[in-house]
Amino acid sequence: MEIVKARTDKREYKRIVLPNALQVLLISDPDTDKCAASMNVSVGSFSDPDGLEGLAHFLEHMLFYASEKYPLEDSYSKYIIEHGGSTNAFTASDHTNYHFDVNSDCFEDALDRFAQFFIKPLMSADATIREIKAVDSENQKNLLSDGWRINQLQKHLSEEGHPYHKFSTGNWDTLEVQPKEKGLDTRLELIKLYEENYSANLMNLVIYAKESLDKIQSLVEDKFQEIRNNDKSCFSFPGQPCSSEHLQILVRTVPIKQGHKLRIVWPITPGILHYKEGPCSYLGHLIGHEGEGSLFYVLKTLGWATDLYAGEVDGTTEFSFFTVVINLTDAGHEHMQDVVGLLFKYIHLLQQSGVCKWIFDELAAVCETSFHYQDKTPPSSYVVRIASNMQLYPQKDWLVRSSLPSNFSPSIIQTVLNQLSPDNVRIFWESKKFEGQTAMTEPWYKTAYSVEKITGSMIQEWMLFAPNEDLHLPAPNVFIPTDLSLKDAQEKQVKFPVLLRKSSSSSLWYKPDTMFSTPKAYVKIDFNCPFASSSPETEVLTDIFARLLMDDLNDYAYYAQVAGLYYDISKTDSGFQVTVVGYNHKLRILLETVIEKISNFKVKPDRFSVIKEMVTKEYGNLKFQQPYQQAMYYSYLLLQDQTWPWMEELEILPHLQAEDLAKFIPLMLSRAFLECYIAGNIERSEAESMILHIEDVFNEGPDPICQPLFPSQHLTSRVIKLERGVNYLYPIEGLNPDDENSALVHYIQVHRDDFTLNVKLQLFALTAKQPAFHQLRSVEQLGYITVLMQRNDSGIRGVQFIIQSTVKGPGQIDLRVEAFLKMFETKLYEMTNDEFKSNVNALIDMKLEKHKNLREESAFFWREISDGTLKFDRRECEVAALKQLTQQDLIDFFDEHVKVGAPRKRTLSVRVYGKLHSCEYPSDKSQQLPPNAVQIEDIFSFRRSQPLYGSFKGGFGHMKL
């Protein structure tokens, strides 16, 4: 049986079934630099035994600790990370997925380690108790997240006997305290769940490798044949999660963040049962449409909604939900009944119009183009997606999934449409305004809520009183590409972007597609405007301007988005930028419309106030970010010169009026330099004419919109240079007093971009990454979020530890980081020459990894342009530097820049104190500091008093020559 694949897909596929009934898909891709594997087991959190909530998720954590063949704890992840790869896993309701990728020359060894988890895992008693803490920490970080809270509330309001009702993450209570009280041993229950359910016939494996199919097949047969097959039948849970008492309800609930949200949910026939007919794709396309005449367009025009999503959610083969999520403005919140009334009026319109063949055909055509011209994705995400599909779809559609609706069946679409009725609905309404008005609490996340019954006749009444707006179906989509031909580029040799033209007002970098042979293009126009970022006030105005542009273009550009042509206008540190990416055929039409809109933009006071309200809430909600995100933000403020804190911007917002923006826009645009990047299936002459057109719009005529920058105005991007031998500390209390988590960012600043130093830093990060995770998370269990990673601020490089914890306060965590560095020092000195060479080779392989698609390549080259480093051949140069590197070089680098107490080391520790450690904050702050430590009291006084690194941006490469 043939597996349907995209026309542009050159990979080979083969399905095999091993004697133990394990079903495997082999993928051979001679061009790949990484190999990957994904094992999908048809057992998930729905299989948790009663009273052991989270056991399946806990098993996912425990499984890849160690195996009988490889008993050293964490040796699997150590092997994979040291060979350029990554590993992960996740637990869903009806399946669990384990996956990894790795440099191709190490695939066989990595696969052997992976296979052993499904043959003979070691779930040691010692690791069990430690890893329950990791699950508990993972749950802790979700407790104040609105997404997790509302999801669990929807589950809570369902049949208690149905597995949908369960709490799936697990915590200390469900995995340790309660089982003990009942005389249960969690580890024995874990082993029982594994032995009963992890059967080869319930597993689907996908292998992605460089070798031929035959070679991959013999590898798989060798490694995976020993997985036991107990002929276990798939866990089934017939029946619907929602009975009549859970339907026709209006649930008011109090969120953590500011804002109002409506979720309208209907149980429906699962879309997967009719995936060729695509009923949910069709209905989601129409109810979620944003063009003129759509539900969203009407709600937006009335000033009631800022965004809307519609589609199938939480689908399994047994049950599913169709969900419409609407973000409401304050005015929309006051008109909730009208909003729901308008939604049902739109559904009524769909009932009356009947199912339209032309709309289905247009959608099918868009989906078909999208499938056949899909971008290549990293092997790791590709194998995960396919492994999850194998349990759901027949073999021929493993790659296609539900992405190609092709059978037009009005009756099937009509059946699902009929299910979107007032008699079948659940409405969840979130707002801070309900504080103190709710009588109930959801047990797992402590979400406050109340429930009232609503009847069909009430909703009929809401429809009757809703405003009489002109709702209608979308128009035919003019943005669907019909010319998908490839330009005959004579430039197949162009490896790097070339500076095609430069004037006093703009520069154009051009990179034709020499790699991907796809009818797509990538265009970025970066407006460098000195007036845009000169104060907190101008920064907020620039942000509102960019959002108003998007808002104004939305009903027009939404059609382009449906057709695979995306655009974005967003604020940057030095102005704003326009990005357009997708099929090149009609890209220019969209780009020129955007440019036209920028050049003669008129501020509409009603839209200004809606966007201002949205921005105010968004900035205000930053205090509810995870503590580690707050620590990251403070480190950015401390290090990046000329940046304004959102707290000041929030203070300004109430005072800004539409006329302030109307006055500001011409001033902001009056001096600008446009940095442009055009790549993909576009010819040189076309790229030039696009930019000439833009210059005509902004720079020509007796009274041009933009003047060139003065030489003194070219924008720089400068970073604070920390003093050698000093350890800077910035302690601060978390912004959300209810958040129990504390966090630390321990940053070590090293150098200004330089190939030799870069590779030393990267090699240190590669060798230390997994040991840091093993020690600080697996062994010490400081917290679920425990990361060691490189950092690059505008070309200034360093390395940082990011840790979030309820177990220890930030001062204590800082000591654990230092203790780890001392321990690692010994490991580094004891590293054998073979280990050193293996690490160097792994890093070289990672650098030589080819870009998968145009977006990935463009992001790489754009970073060089926006940082001002312009080292397009960075990877080749760094590989050359790596080949010269000796083990002593690495040790010397560590001793000078990273080692605890090194005289030239520069460190910044940002410590955010959560609720559980707030009592440590005053004492930590007032304690006697060691001689080389400096406590920062005020971010801005500190910034003003420090020297700066030179800026790459605005240097000779960017000046008027």
DOPALUM-215511 format. One record per residue (C-alpha): y, x, z. Coordinates in steps of 0.001 Angstrom, whole numbers, padded with zeros to 6 digits, always signed. Layout:
# residues N
YXZ;...
# end
This chain:
# residues 961
+000000+000000+000000;+003335+001488-001079;+006042+001931+001556;+009343+000723+000082;+011893+003538+000170;+015456+004051-001033;+015940+005139-004658;+017757+008252-003435;+015023+009195-000909;+013053+012262-002033;+010837+012437+001065;+007113+011663+000949;+005441+009158+003272;+001828+008491+004230;+000176+006193+006761;-002997+007297+008508;-005059+005829+011345;-006976+008228+013608;-010520+007400+014816;-009009+006378+018186;-006960+003665+016345;-003633+005535+016707;-001465+004539+013757;+000659+007368+012349;+003337+007662+009679;+003690+011160+008221;+006968+012164+006582;+007277+015330+004553;+010782+016654+003866;+010788+020207+002448;+014614+020295+002835;+014678+019664+006579;+015800+022255+009135;+014553+020246+012113;+011192+018606+012691;+010808+015559+014895;+008274+013199+016419;+008491+009798+018059;+005754+007971+019946;+006320+004263+020442;+004115+002609+023049;+003937-001203+022960;+004483-001525+026706;+007885-001988+028319;+009625-003361+031378;+008190-006851+030755;+004910-005318+031981;+006323-004341+035394;+004078-005725+038148;+005821-008243+040440;+007563-006500+043321;+007647-003160+041479;+010735-003698+039342;+011475-000676+037151;+007937+000763+037214;+007678+001063+033396;+011073+002779+033303;+009982+005084+036126;+006789+005927+034193;+008977+006921+031214;+010825+009359+033531;+007629+010767+035028;+005542+011154+031903;+007107+014295+030472;+007406+016277+033700;+004105+018120+033196;+000531+017822+031886;-002828+019349+032820;-002640+021732+029881;+001011+022657+030586;+001304+022208+034370;+004664+023965+034827;+007239+021307+035636;+009845+020688+032886;+008182+023314+030666;+008167+020841+027740;+011948+020347+027774;+012466+024066+028428;+010431+024973+025337;+012213+022445+023145;+015772+023193+024264;+015218+026942+023944;+014048+026344+020375;+017138+024451+019276;+015869+020958+019967;+016395+017981+022226;+014140+015445+023948;+014660+011931+025208;+012974+008608+025912;+013921+004996+026618;+012285+001862+027978;+012881-001495+026268;+011480-004900+027212;+008341-004665+025086;+008081-000986+024163;+008791+002534+025421;+009791+005327+023090;+009395+009096+023580;+010851+011522+021050;+012015+015072+020377;+013297+017319+017619;+013044+021100+017345;+013632+023984+014918;+010955+023726+012246;+009151+027022+012950;+008260+025887+016499;+007084+022406+015662;+003359+022920+016165;+003719+024289+019718;+006229+021592+020648;+003945+018874+019268;+001018+020160+021306;+003080+019887+024490;+004250+016395+023489;+000725+015134+022717;-000592+016152+026133;+001565+013529+027886;-000501+010831+026201;-003787+012624+026913;-003594+014059+030444;-000180+013857+032130;+000278+015293+035626;+002221+012872+037768;+002456+014939+040933;+003242+013365+044282;+006066+015846+044827;+007778+014967+041531;+007293+011236+042168;+009598+011023+045155;+012233+013232+043479;+012242+011249+040261;+012611+007905+042073;+015967+009380+043138;+016853+010037+039476;+016076+006414+038577;+018144+005273+041556;+021046+007497+040450;+020788+006097+036901;+021013+002588+038367;+023958+003618+040610;+026010+004610+037587;+025423+001147+036033;+026305-000986+039067;+030013-001221+038221;+029541-001500+034449;+030377-004962+033079;+027884-004659+030223;+024952-004141+032593;+026207-006793+035003;+026603-009613+032474;+023283-008714+030850;+021478-009085+034187;+023350-012306+034966;+022072-013814+031718;+018535-012791+032746;+019047-014118+036266;+019884-017584+034874;+016486-018021+033229;+012955-019059+034211;+011788-017027+037216;+008251-016833+035868;+009350-015374+032518;+009512-011566+032162;+013025-011878+030666;+014169-012787+034205;+013231-009360+035624;+015383-006418+036691;+014165-003580+034498;+015909-000365+035650;+014458-000066+039144;+016055+001586+042188;+015180+003242+045510;+014508-000137+047048;+012106-001482+044390;+010231+001787+043837;+010134+003265+047356;+011177+000976+050227;+009552-002357+049248;+006222-000928+047997;+005895+001013+051290;+006521-002157+053273;+003689-003838+051347;+001386-000865+051831;+001553+000087+048141;+001585+003676+046897;+004100+003853+044020;+002374+006856+042494;-001010+005100+042379;+000648+002019+040834;+002276+004326+038276;-001061+005885+037325;-002634+002429+037149;+000119+001161+034782;-000415+004240+032619;-004202+004072+032522;-004340+000356+031835;-001632+000178+029195;-001201+003544+027481;-003957+002998+024949;-004028+004608+021483;-004314+001228+019730;-000946+000215+021254;+000806+003369+020054;+002664+004174+016850;+003529+007761+016028;+005993+009081+013445;+005965+012765+012469;+008777+014329+010406;+008101+017851+009181;+008757+020427+006499;+005137+020952+005446;+003103+019003+002899;+001557+015677+003941;-001947+017214+004059;-000826+019958+006426;+000982+017506+008694;-002086+015269+008687;-004447+017993+009868;-001926+018959+012571;-001780+015380+013840;-005544+014891+013725;-005957+018044+015758;-003352+017238+018419;-003645+013479+018959;-007317+012576+018541;-008005+012837+022274;-005696+009995+023283;-007878+007328+024888;-008349+003974+023221;-009175+001113+025624;-008679-001552+022923;-005966-003033+025076;-004413-006162+023645;-000639-006316+023361;+001198-007815+026362;+002238-011325+025401;+004621-013692+027148;+004586-017047+025402;+007173-019626+026296;+010943-019569+026311;+013026-017818+028978;+015468-020729+029204;+014350-024225+030192;+016662-027241+030141;+018243-026299+033498;+019478-023028+031954;+021006-024721+028911;+024264-026672+028639;+025793-024493+031352;+029221-022946+031771;+029040-019836+033941;+032245-018392+035373;+031919-014779+036444;+034185-012052+037832;+034105-008756+035878;+035051-005281+037151;+037615-004648+034408;+040765-006558+033472;+040389-008931+030540;+038809-012253+029628;+035643-012651+027628;+033654-015594+026321;+029974-015249+025472;+028468-018271+023775;+024678-017976+023633;+021944-020096+022043;+018174-019536+022226;+016929-019448+018613;+013836-018826+016509;+013472-015024+016407;+014954-013599+013198;+012032-011192+012834;+009761-014139+011977;+011856-014739+008844;+013246-011301+008155;+013109-011656+004363;+015138-014868+004552;+017682-013336+006930;+018964-016483+008679;+020756-014542+011424;+022280-012079+008936;+023657-015002+006949;+025018-016903+009961;+026307-013753+011686;+028112-012783+008470;+029947-016133+008352;+030603-016861+012033;+031613-013213+012599;+033780-013002+009458;+037389-011890+009939;+038912-012769+006563;+041494-015513+006001;+040118-018958+006971;+037489-017531+009339;+037114-018520+012989;+038445-015129+014115;+041419-015319+011727;+042413-018692+013197;+041956-017556+016828;+043937-014400+016101;+046766-016332+014382;+046992-018596+017431;+047264-015457+019598;+044071-016323+021499;+041564-013587+020611;+041577-009850+019931;+038040-009471+018606;+034881-011393+017877;+031234-010501+017335;+028460-012826+016134;+024764-012127+015642;+021273-012020+017054;+020869-010235+020407;+017870-009354+022618;+015414-010428+019956;+011643-010130+020432;+008847-011745+018412;+008548-014556+020990;+012162-015490+021738;+015688-014539+020778;+019351-015427+021240;+022247-015909+018851;+025414-014749+020579;+029114-015026+019842;+031319-012739+021971;+035073-013320+021939;+037643-011150+023731;+040402-013503+024814;+044082-012882+025404;+045736-014367+028499;+046793-017318+026333;+043266-017622+024918;+041896-017748+028449;+044150-020747+029167;+042771-022415+025996;+039066-021761+026586;+038088-025330+025659;+040048-025109+022393;+038396-021782+021559;+034905-023207+022102;+035968-026355+020232;+037077-024273+017218;+033767-022344+017242;+031817-025626+017094;+034179-026917+014404;+033332-023829+012328;+029610-024412+012912;+030187-028040+011834;+031911-026746+008676;+028799-024648+007914;+026642-027771+008401;+028819-029731+005977;+029127-026988+003333;+025362-026572+003186;+023772-023150+002761;+025592-021398-000127;+023486-019443-002591;+026419-017303-003781;+027149-016138-000221;+023486-015251+000349;+023308-013426-003009;+026482-011473-002269;+025155-010480+001162;+021786-009487-000345;+023565-007326-002966;+025633-005544-000309;+022491-004933+001762;+020609-003610-001240;+023329-001105-002162;+023581-000072+001463;+019811+000529+001683;+019512+002503-001553;+022562+004669-000881;+022061+005131+002857;+023121+008438+004378;+020467+010822+005559;+020408+010788+009374;+019123+013400+011849;+015288+013403+011905;+015221+012523+015621;+017057+009213+015175;+015145+008488+011960;+011696+008786+013581;+012747+006648+016586;+013912+003847+014325;+010745+003841+012249;+008349+004138+015200;+009975+001061+016748;+009576-000820+013433;+005867-000091+013081;+004862-002580+015761;+007023-005307+014197;+006813-005130+010408;+004105-004831+007768;+003647-001303+006459;+005604-001730+003232;+008738-002661+005221;+008662+000057+007881;+011721+001739+006352;+013429-001443+005191;+013147-003474+008417;+015328-006609+008289;+017972-004841+006236;+017102-006426+002869;+017284-010231+002931;+015854-011262-000426;+014278-014748-000227;+016864-017503-000426;+015575-020284+001814;+018186-022912+002740;+015719-024692+005026;+015052-021619+007208;+018789-020862+007532;+019393-024557+008253;+016780-024528+011049;+018574-021718+012903;+021980-023304+012190;+020720-026549+013775;+019811-024574+016897;+023484-023589+017369;+024212-026974+018887;+026137-028191+021955;+022826-029345+023522;+021377-025866+023468;+024298-023686+024548;+024956-021268+027434;+028589-020228+027916;+029452-017179+030023;+033154-016885+030807;+034368-013657+032405;+037755-013202+034044;+039364-011642+037108;+041155-014996+037487;+037909-016410+038931;+038086-014177+042006;+037559-016330+045091;+036378-019323+043016;+032700-018411+042776;+029999-019483+045185;+027018-017377+044049;+026017-013726+043773;+023525-012181+041346;+021109-010147+043511;+020811-006811+041631;+024416-006013+040707;+026135-008359+043205;+028065-010074+040403;+030013-013111+041644;+029506-016273+039577;+029411-020064+039589;+027625-022535+037316;+028587-025975+036109;+026799-028286+033697;+028489-029170+030425;+027334-031973+028162;+027283-032420+024403;+029925-035115+024727;+032275-032738+026584;+032001-030250+023738;+032557-033083+021205;+035764-033810+023084;+036830-030130+022993;+036262-030166+019221;+038360-033310+018898;+041315-031860+020834;+041125-028359+019309;+044046-027471+016986;+043668-028672+013436;+043509-025338+011661;+042388-024632+008110;+038890-023239+008645;+037078-022393+005419;+034360-020142+003987;+035220-016599+002839;+036298-015837-000725;+034119-013744-003077;+034323-010078-002054;+036374-008018-004517;+035505-004744-002736;+031812-004708-003647;+031328-001485-005650;+029930-001864-009162;+030392+001738-010315;+027978+003892-008327;+027885+006727-010849;+028270+010343-009742;+031273+012314-011002;+030328+015185-013252;+031745+017823-010923;+031981+021207-012580;+032361+022544-009082;+028800+022767-007832;+029626+026235-006494;+032400+025089-004137;+030926+025709-000680;+034107+025337+001342;+037297+023256+001171;+040009+024671-001084;+043754+024283-000570;+044463+022328-003736;+048179+021927-003318;+050865+022580-000747;+054438+021380-000629;+057075+021178+002060;+055786+017690+002912;+052025+017987+002671;+048950+020105+002166;+045767+018929+000467;+042346+020346+001238;+039677+019349-001244;+035892+019592-001038;+033842+018063-003864;+030339+016833-003026;+027887+019612-003853;+025189+018576-001364;+024551+014872-001077;+024745+013332-004594;+026047+010053-003268;+028776+007722-004645;+030860+008039-001507;+034078+009748-000514;+035944+010752+002634;+039739+010760+002858;+041835+011730+005856;+045640+011676+005910;+046997+013150+009138;+050654+012320+009795;+052131+015131+011938;+055273+013552+013382;+057143+015537+016056;+058879+012391+017338;+055554+010614+017924;+054451+012700+020856;+057702+013846+022412;+057405+011638+025540;+055075+009149+027245;+057183+006366+025725;+056902+007548+022110;+053177+008104+022576;+052648+004479+023659;+054802+003221+020799;+052776+005281+018317;+049575+003828+019760;+050887+000256+019431;+052119+001020+015882;+048660+002244+014789;+046969-000813+016304;+049486-003215+014769;+048791-001699+011350;+045048-002266+011818;+045785-005767+013096;+047969-006617+010116;+045531-005278+007509;+042450-006769+009140;+041921-009988+007188;+042296-008062+003890;+040397-004889+004812;+037547-006764+006514;+036131-007512+003044;+036110-003764+002298;+034240-003112+005555;+031577-005700+004650;+031197-003908+001311;+030691-000468+002918;+034234+000887+002755;+035638+001656+006207;+039122+002575+007340;+040765+003525+010595;+044345+004155+011698;+044650+005768+015093;+047042+007709+017279;+046501+011484+017559;+048081+014083+019847;+050641+014816+017143;+051210+011500+015397;+048657+009237+013768;+045994+009497+011105;+044476+007331+008406;+040793+007725+007551;+039037+005945+004687;+035337+006530+004094;+032653+004842+002010;+031896+004041-001640;+034471+005804-003800;+034683+003106-006513;+037384+000979-004832;+038482+003394-002120;+041821+004087-003749;+042794+000396-003788;+042281+000244-000027;+044033+003570+000630;+047105+002587-001398;+047325-000757+000398;+047259+001045+003767;+049949+003524+002635;+052094+000675+001283;+051780-001140+004636;+052853+001970+006596;+055868+002524+004353;+057358-000950+004736;+055929-002130+008039;+057669-005027+009742;+057027-005638+013436;+056037-009249+014154;+057096-010089+017733;+054109-012418+018369;+051571-009763+017290;+053513-007093+019210;+053092-009015+022454;+049351-009582+021871;+048722-005881+021158;+050967-004825+024056;+048927-007041+026388;+045697-005538+025037;+046947-001935+025432;+048194-002668+028957;+044749-003924+029992;+043008-001019+028273;+045128+001619+030017;+044833-000227+033328;+041039-000300+032964;+040881+003497+032760;+040707+003502+036551;+037266+001881+036244;+035873+004760+034183;+032862+006591+035589;+034026+009306+038037;+032709+012056+035725;+034920+010647+032945;+037896+010727+035323;+037125+014374+036147;+036940+015164+032406;+040303+013483+031891;+041985+015466+034679;+040586+018708+033269;+042093+017773+029878;+045494+017043+031488;+045383+020310+033430;+044544+022419+030384;+046317+020856+027410;+050040+021487+027250;+052372+018672+026141;+050073+015793+027056;+051202+012662+028864;+049123+010917+031532;+048090+007314+030947;+049443+006437+034421;+052996+007148+033198;+052349+005290+029944;+051123+002270+031901;+054388+002301+033871;+056436+002171+030654;+054470-000595+028932;+055969-003657+030679;+059472-002609+029575;+058690-002153+025863;+059832-004832+023430;+059191-005467+019738;+062680-004205+018854;+061955-000873+020578;+059083-000367+018157;+061108-001581+015169;+063755+001069+015953;+061171+003745+016668;+059063+003546+013474;+061743+004819+011040;+062659+007576+013494;+059020+008649+013896;+058462+008727+010129;+061801+010461+009426;+060232+013897+009912;+056589+014278+008951;+054111+016710+007496;+050941+015263+005995;+047746+017239+006346;+045225+015757+003892;+041506+016216+003364;+039637+014631+000455;+035914+015121-000039;+032917+013639-001792;+032482+011952-005156;+036085+012438-006275;+037396+014712-008990;+040057+017339-008353;+042649+015558-010521;+042055+012245-008781;+042447+013850-005341;+045761+015360-006442;+047049+012112-007884;+046231+010252-004642;+048422+012668-002689;+051167+012663-005330;+051252+008894-005019;+051578+009162-001222;+054402+011708-001589;+056125+009360-004053;+056018+006572-001485;+057282+008627+001466;+059335+011506+000084;+060957+010406-003177;+064186+008565-003917;+067766+008954-002698;+066886+007762+000817;+063310+008912+001490;+061285+007548+004412;+060140+011074+005390;+061915+014431+005335;+059971+017701+005584;+059728+019281+009018;+062039+022124+009968;+060133+025389+010470;+060771+025062+014215;+059143+021619+014298;+055647+022489+013112;+053389+021180+015809;+051361+023444+017958;+048428+022774+020171;+048551+025026+023187;+046154+025460+026064;+046817+026733+029605;+045568+030274+030143;+043932+030409+033558;+044463+033574+035572;+041643+036114+035700;+039736+036333+038960;+041131+033034+040251;+039180+029889+041079;+041465+026851+040690;+040546+023663+042552;+041908+020197+041870;+040613+017689+044462;+041488+014000+043998;+040179+010640+045165;+038371+008419+042636;+040585+005711+041142;+038153+002886+041887;+037713+002581+045696;+034473+000596+045178;+032706+003337+043191;+030263+005248+045386;+029764+008093+042883;+031611+011402+043166;+031931+013883+040326;+032589+017509+039554;+033689+019285+036395;+033229+023025+036972;+034869+024729+033988;+034709+028427+033154;+037338+029433+030587;+036305+032394+028471;+038257+033253+025313;+040295+032364+022270;+038134+031685+019196;+036377+034903+018119;+033011+035075+016332;+031399+037706+018574;+032513+036111+021825;+031611+032656+020509;+027984+033609+019934;+027680+035289+023328;+028990+032113+024952;+026684+029926+022855;+023677+032088+023669;+024479+031901+027387;+024820+028086+027134;+021529+027795+025234;+019571+029879+027754;+021180+028264+030833;+021250+024613+029739;+017681+023654+030601;+017370+025757+033795;+020584+024065+035041;+019156+020612+034360;+015812+021550+035934;+017361+022980+039100;+020281+020637+039684;+018670+017406+038569;+014844+017670+038637;+014583+019838+041772;+017746+019096+043770;+018279+015555+042401;+022062+015770+042637;+022396+012919+040168;+021353+011393+036854;+024353+012886+035011;+023855+016662+035212;+024994+018611+032168;+025869+022160+031229;+027732+022300+027924;+030191+024333+025899;+033801+023301+025663;+036316+023915+022914;+039968+022945+023456;+041915+023610+020233;+040034+026873+019722;+040000+027976+023392;+036373+028207+024453;+034458+027986+027662;+031538+026316+029368;+031399+023459+031877;+029056+021818+034361;+029478+018031+034598;+027742+016394+037574;+028027+012899+039049;+026422+012202+042398;+026101+009843+045352;+023991+012424+047203;+026627+015108+047788;+030415+015299+047745;+032158+017333+045016;+032827+020336+047289;+029109+020523+048092;+028123+020135+044426;+030448+023019+043565;+028481+025210+045995;+025228+024120+044310;+026624+025163+040907;+027476+028609+042307;+024013+028866+043886;+022486+028007+040503;+024551+030717+038757;+023308+033290+041294;+019736+032191+040685;+020220+032268+036920;+021670+035779+037133;+018248+037035+038277;+016536+035136+035451;+018916+036619+032909;+018376+040184+034123;+014599+039646+034050;+014541+038155+030553;+012109+040028+028295;+013203+041375+024939;+010886+038876+023210;+012508+035969+025030;+015946+037288+024103;+014978+037585+020411;+013443+034124+020441;+016680+032656+021851;+018785+034490+019252;+016556+033224+016434;+016697+029673+017772;+020509+029823+017775;+020559+031246+014240;+018328+028365+013062;+020650+025860+014742;+023648+027377+012958;+021951+027344+009581;+021077+023671+009895;+022480+021859+006852;+024833+018900+007169;+022917+015629+006673;+025662+013596+005042;+029271+013548+003907;+030662+012281+007225;+028970+015084+009158;+030180+017767+006723;+033706+016334+006685;+033887+016212+010498;+032935+019920+010601;+035577+021012+008078;+038240+018664+009456;+037822+020209+012917;+038700+023612+011427;+041787+022120+009765;+042993+020123+012769;+042450+023010+015220;+044225+025307+012766;+041374+027840+012889;+040515+027341+009175;+037271+029339+009495;+035264+027272+007028;+032585+029962+006850;+032287+029958+010656;+028531+029405+010709;+027738+032245+008327;+030071+034618+010213;+028603+033667+013574;+025050+034209+012287;+026109+037700+011156;+027575+038355+014628;+024383+037098+016284;+022262+039517+014283;+024241+042409+015778;+023898+041176+019356;+021853+043086+021940;+020453+041885+025226;+022835+044199+027069;+025763+042503+025262;+024670+039164+026702;+024299+040601+030218;+027713+042295+030006;+029249+039033+028827;+027686+037162+031749;+028776+039811+034243;+032363+039716+033035;+032954+035995+032440;+030371+033856+034222;+028846+035683+037188;+029911+034401+040605;+032714+036627+041911;+033286+038445+038596;+036801+039950+038832;+037861+038683+035366;+036367+035202+035662;+038622+032136+035165;+037410+028901+036792;+038747+025389+037257;+036929+022868+039453;+038006+019249+039216;+036579+017324+042159;+036652+013529+042184;+035756+011973+045561;+033967+008602+045468;+033623+005979+048190;+030663+007669+049902;+032502+010997+050208;+036102+009872+050669;+035915+011027+054312;+035307+014597+053076;+038451+014551+050926;+041071+015278+053654;+038966+017976+055326;+038046+019673+052022;+041696+019570+051002;+042999+021171+054179;+040257+023772+054692;+040988+027507+054622;+040482+028724+051040;+038784+032011+050102;+041273+034704+048931;+040625+034151+045207;+040950+030315+045320;+044079+028325+044501;+044392+024615+045179;+046399+022626+042622;+048567+019979+044282;+050361+018653+041221;+049056+018822+037643;+052448+019165+035991;+053941+021764+038330;+050758+023733+037761;+051007+023388+033989;+054658+024457+033907;+053918+027565+035940;+051050+028857+033804;+051034+031039+030689;+049661+029584+027455;+047251+030812+024816;+048701+031186+021330;+048263+028142+019105;+046143+028313+015957;+047890+025234+014677;+051380+025582+013258;+050772+029282+012629;+051284+031043+009311;+048655+028884+007624;+050765+025808+008245;+054319+027108+007912;+056523+026754+004861;+055857+029986+003021;
# end
